[in-house]
Amino acid sequence: MTPTFCIDAYDIEVTNPSPVALSAQVTTTNEPALTFTVAYSTDSSIVGTANIKVSPMWNGVVIAGEEVEYDLEVKDPCPTATITPSTHGAEKYTLSDAAKVVIVAPFNVIPAFCTANYALGIPAAISQVVTGDAATLSFTVENTNDQSLVGTYQLTVNLGSAVLMI
């Protein structure tokens, strides 16, 4: 006579890429069948292929030889995010005016949870009187009356391959 076991629980082991982060995200239900749910997450530490090993249990003991393994690929959509630059008109500064702050609107990034690491471009010729702050998307033109700076210059805001020119 073959022994019959009633499965009353499952032991679930998650390995790679970040077992702590992913196992905290995986939940299961035992009735009527084993179902995995991976919660919505923006945690980039779970990106990669995870191995999920499911072992049936009876009375708190794993039933040997009955394990099933699954590979779960978690992808990061941010490297292929859609980025649309904001718009900004031309700015003017007249010598000896008070300092001027120019603030640029953030770019539209889809999906929105992707981190936006902006870079600002300031021509070397005016870098002694113009500074930029990528965190606030702002440029500051310091008060100056230096006639050698008269001219037209282009400031840039970069996010990935998207560029806004002011």
C-alpha positions as CSV (number, residue, x, y, z in Angstrom):
1,M,0.0,0.0,0.0
2,T,1.4,3.4,-1.0
3,P,1.3,6.0,1.8
4,T,-1.0,9.0,1.1
5,F,0.0,12.5,2.2
6,C,-2.2,15.4,2.6
7,I,-0.3,18.6,1.7
8,D,-1.1,21.1,4.4
9,A,1.5,23.8,3.6
10,Y,4.3,24.8,1.2
11,D,7.9,25.7,1.9
12,I,9.0,28.4,-0.5
13,E,12.6,29.3,-1.1
14,V,13.6,32.3,-3.3
15,T,17.2,32.7,-4.5
16,N,18.8,35.4,-6.7
17,P,19.1,38.2,-7.4
18,S,18.2,39.6,-4.0
19,P,16.4,36.9,-2.0
20,V,15.5,39.2,0.9
21,A,13.9,41.8,-1.3
22,L,12.0,39.4,-3.5
23,S,10.9,36.9,-0.9
24,A,9.4,39.8,1.0
25,Q,7.3,40.5,-2.2
26,V,6.1,37.0,-2.9
27,T,2.9,35.8,-1.3
28,T,1.1,32.6,-1.8
29,T,-2.3,31.0,-1.2
30,N,-2.8,27.3,-0.7
31,E,-6.4,26.9,-1.7
32,P,-7.6,25.6,-4.1
33,A,-4.1,25.6,-5.8
34,L,-0.8,27.2,-5.1
35,T,-0.9,30.8,-6.5
36,F,2.0,33.2,-6.6
37,T,1.5,36.9,-6.4
38,V,4.5,39.3,-6.9
39,A,3.5,42.7,-5.5
40,Y,4.1,45.9,-7.5
41,S,7.5,47.2,-6.7
42,T,10.0,49.9,-7.8
43,D,12.8,48.2,-5.8
44,S,15.6,47.8,-8.4
45,S,17.4,45.2,-6.2
46,I,14.9,42.5,-7.3
47,V,15.8,43.0,-11.0
48,G,17.2,39.7,-12.5
49,T,16.2,36.1,-12.6
50,A,15.0,34.6,-9.4
51,N,14.6,30.9,-8.7
52,I,11.6,29.9,-6.7
53,K,11.6,26.5,-5.2
54,V,8.3,25.2,-3.9
55,S,8.3,22.1,-1.6
56,P,5.1,20.6,-0.4
57,M,4.8,20.0,3.4
58,W,2.8,17.7,5.6
59,N,2.7,18.1,9.3
60,G,5.5,20.7,9.2
61,V,7.9,18.3,7.3
62,V,9.0,18.8,3.7
63,I,8.0,15.9,1.4
64,A,11.3,15.0,-0.2
65,G,11.6,14.6,-3.9
66,E,8.4,16.6,-4.7
67,E,10.0,20.0,-5.1
68,V,9.1,22.2,-8.1
69,E,11.3,25.0,-9.3
70,Y,10.3,28.1,-11.3
71,D,12.4,30.9,-12.7
72,L,10.9,34.3,-12.4
73,E,12.4,37.1,-14.5
74,V,12.0,40.6,-13.1
75,K,12.7,43.4,-15.5
76,D,13.5,47.0,-15.0
77,P,11.5,49.2,-17.5
78,C,13.6,52.3,-16.7
79,P,16.5,51.8,-19.2
80,T,13.9,52.1,-22.0
81,A,11.7,54.8,-20.4
82,T,10.0,57.3,-22.6
83,I,11.5,60.8,-21.9
84,T,10.0,63.9,-23.3
85,P,11.8,67.2,-22.6
86,S,9.8,70.1,-21.2
87,T,9.7,73.4,-23.1
88,H,11.3,76.6,-22.2
89,G,11.5,79.9,-24.1
90,A,14.6,82.1,-24.6
91,E,15.9,83.9,-21.6
92,K,17.7,87.3,-21.6
93,Y,20.0,89.0,-19.1
94,T,21.1,92.6,-19.3
95,L,24.5,93.5,-17.9
96,S,24.4,94.9,-14.4
97,D,20.8,93.6,-13.7
98,A,20.2,91.8,-10.4
99,A,21.0,88.1,-10.4
100,K,18.5,86.1,-12.4
101,V,17.3,82.5,-11.6
102,V,16.0,80.4,-14.5
103,I,13.9,77.4,-13.4
104,V,13.2,74.6,-16.0
105,A,10.2,72.3,-15.7
106,P,10.9,68.6,-15.1
107,F,10.9,66.3,-18.2
108,N,8.0,63.9,-18.6
109,V,9.3,60.4,-17.8
110,I,7.2,57.2,-18.4
111,P,7.1,55.1,-16.2
112,A,7.0,58.0,-13.7
113,F,8.8,56.0,-10.9
114,C,12.1,56.0,-12.9
115,T,14.8,58.1,-11.3
116,A,15.6,61.2,-13.3
117,N,19.3,62.1,-13.1
118,Y,19.6,65.4,-14.9
119,A,22.8,67.0,-16.2
120,L,23.2,70.7,-16.9
121,G,25.4,72.2,-19.6
122,I,26.9,75.7,-19.2
123,P,29.3,77.1,-21.9
124,A,32.8,77.6,-20.4
125,A,32.8,81.2,-21.6
126,I,30.1,82.2,-19.1
127,S,30.8,79.6,-16.4
128,Q,32.2,82.2,-14.0
129,V,28.9,84.0,-13.8
130,V,26.4,81.2,-14.5
131,T,25.9,78.2,-12.2
132,G,23.4,75.4,-12.4
133,D,21.8,73.0,-9.9
134,A,20.6,69.8,-11.4
135,A,18.5,68.9,-8.3
136,T,16.3,72.0,-8.7
137,L,16.7,72.3,-12.5
138,S,17.8,75.8,-12.1
139,F,20.4,78.2,-13.5
140,T,21.6,81.3,-11.8
141,V,23.1,84.3,-13.7
142,E,25.1,86.3,-11.2
143,N,25.1,90.1,-11.3
144,T,27.8,91.2,-13.7
145,N,28.8,94.2,-15.8
146,D,31.6,92.4,-17.7
147,Q,31.3,93.6,-21.3
148,S,33.3,90.6,-22.6
149,L,30.4,88.4,-21.8
150,V,27.9,90.1,-24.2
151,G,26.6,87.5,-26.6
152,T,24.2,84.6,-27.1
153,Y,24.9,81.3,-25.3
154,Q,23.1,78.0,-25.1
155,L,22.3,76.4,-21.7
156,T,21.3,72.7,-21.8
157,V,19.4,70.3,-19.6
158,N,20.0,66.6,-20.4
159,L,18.2,63.5,-19.2
160,G,19.4,60.4,-21.0
161,S,19.2,61.1,-24.7
162,A,16.6,63.9,-24.2
163,V,17.9,67.5,-24.4
164,L,16.4,70.9,-23.7
165,M,18.2,73.9,-25.1
166,I,17.6,77.3,-23.6
